[in-house]
Amino acid sequence: AWLSAEGERRYTALITDVTDKRRVEQELRRTQHRLDVALTGAKIGVFEVDLATNTSIVSTTWKLLFGFTPDQEFDAQAEFFARIHPDDRPALEEADRQCIEGKTERSISEVRLRVADGSWRWFRSEAVVGERDTSGRATRLIGAMTDIQELVASKEALRTSEERFRSAIEAAPVGTALIALDGRFLKVNN
């Protein structure tokens, strides 16, 4: 509002066309929604660690993988390190250190984590340096966590099955051989 030379009250309004801005915002929301749905469907939890403050931002799926509710507030970095199995922590920290120092392109680790219900589950963590400062020092680590409990259980079941098979061949009371399709002997008992 302002007054004219004659003392009359006048108003000036500036109008800006925000059509393009709204369209971009809407497309960004749609893209973010698709990404969130894809990550949730694939059960991939995403995290970003600020290396200067040692704090993390985590996705909803990350929270769900650990047994938290989507709206639950907590220090994700502290929770993660409090829940990692003590035997697995050194390997994870070394993989992260190698990546942060630029000696490897990615930090990859398979670790056991205690989830909210108290059980231990196997997870695969993969991270890359997302940002470096002007001196080349890493400032952000960005990555994903996937639950590999079923894969680890399957590998263990296969290993156990193979051991039983080998034992059965060794303990058989008759001559037993495992022969390849080309006729080569792969395994024979005594």
N, C-alpha and C positions, 0 to 999 in steps of 0.2 A: 504494500500500500504506500501511496505517496500523495502529496498535495500539489495541485497545479498552481500556476502563477496567480490565478484568480481565487485560490484557496479551496478548490473543489478536490474532493477525495477521489483518487484514481488508483487503479490496480494494474500491475504489469505481471503477466504470466509467461513463463518460458515453457514451451512444450517440446519434448524430445521424443522422437520415434524410437521406441524400444522393441520394435517387432523382431529385429534380428537378434537382439540380446536375449529376448524371451525364447526364441526358437533355439538358440544355442544352449541355453540353460535347460530347456525341455529335452533336447537330444542328449545332453550330458547326463541328465537324470535317467533317461531310458538306457543309455550305455552302461551306467553304473548299476542299474537294476539287473541288466543281462549278465554283467560280470558277477554280481552277488549271487544270482541264481545258479550260474555255472559253478562257482566255487562251492556253494552249498551242496549242489548235486554231486559234485566230485569229492566232497568232504575234504576240501583243502582250506586250511586256515592260513591267513596271510598276516605277516607282522612286519613292522618297521621299527628299528632300534636307532634312537638318537645316541650316538656313541659319546657325545660330550656330556650328556646328562644321565646316560644309562637308563633311559626310560623307553617304553615301547608303546606303540599304537597297534592294536590287534583287531582283526575282523571278527564279525559275529560268529562265523564258522569256527575260528580259532577258539573262541570262548566255549562254543558248544562241544568241540572235541575234548576239551578239558573238563566238561561237566558243569560249566557255569551257565547262567542264564544270559541271554543277549544284552539285557540292560544292566547287568551287574557291573559295578565299578570296583576296580582293584588295580594294584600295581602289577601289570602283566610281566614285566621283567623280573621282579622279585618273586612272583608266583612261579614263573617258569623255572628259575634256578633253585627254588625251594623244593620243587617237585621232581627234579631230575635225579635219576638213580646215581648214587655216589660213584659207582664203578664206571659210569658212562660220561660223567662230567669232564674229566681230563681230555678225552678224545674230542668232544664237542668244542671245548675251549681252544684246543690246539687247531682244529679245522677253522674255527672263526678267526683266530690270530693269523694263520697263514693267509687267509683271504683278505683280512683287513690290511695286512702288510704288503699285499700285492704279490705274494709268492705263489698263490693259486688264484684261479679265476673265480672259483666257487667254494663255499664251505658246505660240505655234505657229511651228515652224521646220522646214524641210526641209534636212537637212545630210548631207554625206558623212562616213562614218566608216570608219576602217581596222579591219577585223575581224581576228580572230586569225590567219587564214591569210595576212594581208598585203594582201588586196584591199580596194578602196574600194567601199562600198555606200551607197546612199541610204537615209536613214531620215527619218521624220516624228516630231517630238517635240511633244507637247502636254502642257501642265502648267497647274495652277491652284494658287493659294495654299491650302494645306490648313489653316493655322492662323495666327492673329495673336495677339500678346501684348496685354496690357491697354492699351498705348499705341497699338495698331493696326499695329505693325511686324510684317511677315511673319516667321514662324519656321519654316514648313515649306512646301516646294513638292512637290506630288504630281502624277505624270504617267505617261504611257505612251509607249513607242517602238514604232513599226511599221516593218518593212522595206518600203520602197516601190521597191526596185530594179527590179522588173518593170514597175511603173507608169511610172517615169521612162524606161525603155527603150522601152516602148510609145509614149509621147508623142514621143520622139525619132524612132522609126520612122515615126510618122504625119506629123511635121513634114517628114522627108526625103521621104516619099511625096508630100506636097502640093507640095513644091518641084519634084520631078521632073515632076509633072502640069502645074504652071504652066509649066515650061520646055518641056515637050512641046507645049503649046498655042502658046507664043510662037515656037518654032522650026519649027512645022509649015509645009511648003511650000505649003499651001493655006489658004484662009480657014477658021478654026475658031472655033466659038462654044460656050459653055456656057450653056444656056437653062434657066430655072426651069420648073416644071410649069405656072405661070400664063402662060408665054410671055415673061417678062422676060429680057433678055440679062444674064447675070451676068458673063461674061468673053468677050472677043473678042480675036483676035490682029490684028496690023497688016494 
